[in-house]
Amino acid sequence: MIQLENVTKTYPKASRPSLDDVSVGIEKGEFVFFIGPSGSGKSTIIKLLLHEVAPTRGKVVVNAKDVTTLRSWKVPHFRRSIGCVFQDFRLLPNRTAYENVAFALEVIGKTKAVARRVVPEVLELVGLGGKEHRYPHELSGGEQQRVAVARAFVNRPLILLADEPTGNLDPDTSIEIMRLLDRINRTGTTVVMVTHDSNIVNQMRRRVIEIESGRIVRDQARGVYG
Amino acid sequence: MRFKYVLNEVLVGLWRNVTMTIAMVITMSVSLFMLGASVLLYMQVDQMKSYYYGEIEVSIFLRTDVTDAQRTAIDTAISSNPLVSNKTYETREEAFKRFQELWADSPDFVKSVGPDSLPESFRVKLKDPEKYKTFADQMQGMAGIQDVIDQRTLLDKVFNIFNGFQVGSLGVAAFMAVAALLLVGNTIQVAAYSKRREVAVMKLVGASNWFIQAPFVLEAVVAGVVGSVIGFGVLFLGKVVLLDHKLQALTTILTPVHNSNVFLMLPLLAGVGAVVSAVTAWVTLRFYLKV
C-alpha cells in the first residue's frame, strides 16, 4: 500500500537531512504510528505521502503509484484516494459541520444530491448525529476534530493520514478520537498517524515506527511508546 | 453544479471587493478605449493613403522664360517616359482661373495676384505613385523647368500628424494597461488571500487545479470584458458625437470612418481585455496560490 525505498529528504538550506535513507513498507489495512521527538522528520513522511514535497533521493510508492514521478497535474486526482486530518482541524469557520464535509465532495465534482445522501451518513458515523448544522465555533475541540475526520473519510479513501490529530485535545477526548480512527481502520482503511502522545500509543498496541534524527530506530509490530 | 458553483464564486468575489473591481474596470476601459482609438486611426490613415495616393499628381512648373522648343522637349520627354500614366498641360491663364476659383472667398488676395505671376505647368499622373523620386530625377535636369513638386510630400505631412496621434494613443493605452494589469494582479492577490482557507482545503481533498483557479481567473476576465464594453461604448459615442456631428466639416478631408470599422473594435477590445486579464490573473495565481 505504502512503500518508502531509501528515501532521503533534505530541505533547502538545512544542514542535515530530515529523512536519511529511510525504507519502510505498510500493508493495506494496517494501523501505523510514527513516533519521535519534534524535528525527527515524522511530519515529513506525511508531506511525502501527500506529494506536498518531493524526496531528494529514493522512491515513494502510494496505492501502487510512484509518487516521485507523478506529474503535477495528476496530483489532485491522486490526493482523492487519501484522507487527511491535522492537529489544527482546518475547518472552514463560516460553514456548518454539514457544509464543511459537503464542500470536500462538491469541489471534487460530486453533485449536491450525492452530498445529501453521503454526508449525514458519515457525520452519524463519527458521532455527530444531530449536530450537522452547528458551526465550528459552536463545537468542542473533539467535535471539531470529528468533523475533520468525517471530511477526510467521506470520500472513502484507501489511506487516512493523521498528523498529530490529538495534539490539541485533552486525554479523554483524545481516546475518543482514537476509537473513531480505530473504527475507520476496521473498515479496511490504512491509517498512518504521526504523534508524540505516549499515552495513546501505549493503549492502542499497534505497529510503532520510531524515528530519530531522520532515521528509523525501531519498528515494532505491537509496540509501546518506549 | 460545478458551473453554478464557479459562477457564484465569481460574483461573490467581484462583490466582496467592489471598489477594487470598479477601479479595475475603469482603468481597463480607458486603456482599451485608447487602444481602440489607435487601431481605428491606423485603419483610417491606411484607407486615406490608398484613397489619396491614387489621386496624386506630380506638378512640373515651367520657368517664366521658357522657350517653345524647351516646352516641346519637356512635353515629349513626359509622353515617352514609361512611368507616366497620363498628363495634362495647364497654361498661365488656366492656372490663374483655377486660382481665382479656389480663393473666391478672398477677393483681395486674388486682386493682388496678376495673371502673369502663376507659372504654366504639366500635371502628370504616374502609373505607380511610389516611383515619384525616379521620375523627378529624370525630369529635374531638363532646361526650362522651374520645379518638380509631388503632392505626396504635402500629404505625408498630414499623415505624419495622424500617425503621431496614433502612436500617442497607443502609448497612453500601454501606460494605462500597466496600471490595469497591476490592479488585476492586486485584486487576484486579495481574492486569493481572503479565500486561503478554502483553497487549502480544496488542495487537501484533491480538487483539480482548474477548479481552484477558474473563479479567480474568471473574476479578472469578467472585469476585463466589462471594461472593454465600456471602452467600446465611449469610442462609439465619440465617433458619433465628434465625427458625425461636431466636426462634420473635417470629414470632407478625412474620408468617412465606417461604422463597420468601429463595430469591429468590440470583439477586438473584448478579446484583448479578456485574454490579457486572464493571463495576468493566471500568472499571479502561480505566485500566490502554489497549486
Boltz contact constraints between the chains, C-beta under 6 A:
constraints:
  - contact:
      token1: [A, 76]
      token2: [B, 206]
      max_distance: 6.0
  - contact:
      token1: [A, 76]
      token2: [B, 208]
      max_distance: 6.0
  - contact:
      token1: [A, 79]
      token2: [B, 206]
      max_distance: 6.0
  - contact:
      token1: [A, 80]
      token2: [B, 206]
      max_distance: 6.0
  - contact:
      token1: [A, 84]
      token2: [B, 204]
      max_distance: 6.0
  - contact:
      token1: [A, 92]
      token2: [B, 197]
      max_distance: 6.0
  - contact:
      token1: [A, 104]
      token2: [B, 205]
      max_distance: 6.0
  - contact:
      token1: [A, 107]
      token2: [B, 202]
      max_distance: 6.0
  - contact:
      token1: [A, 107]
      token2: [B, 207]
      max_distance: 6.0
  - contact:
      token1: [A, 108]
      token2: [B, 206]
      max_distance: 6.0
  - contact:
      token1: [A, 108]
      token2: [B, 207]
      max_distance: 6.0
  - contact:
      token1: [A, 111]
      token2: [B, 1]
      max_distance: 6.0
